[in-house]
């Protein structure tokens, strides 16, 4: 699970608990201006193929965590419960997308909405 907070023009994505171990990462700092879109999309989460792990952990049907390369995109995953997952599209950043599980998807979408920037 990832905790999302905003500090000025920077968004902090803090990976919580054992997910740090599985994702090989404890925190991401992304400028708010790099966030292009945020949405929920259950179709993306259904497939078993997440891409090539670079590094990461993937047990199909259980967890996807870490950096994955898929279709020429670098994607950070941290999802255990798909119903709480968000897809965050980025531009001008190390990652093309973040696919993360959060405690309250609606609250995070509101926090990161363009009207709040």
Secondary structure, DSSP 8 states (H G I E B T S, - for coil): -EEEEEETTEEEEEE-TTHHHHHT-SEEEEEGGGEEEEE--HHHHHSS---EEEEEEEETTTEEEEEEEETTEEEEEEESSGGGEEEEEESSSS-SEEEEE-S-HHHHHHHTSGGG-
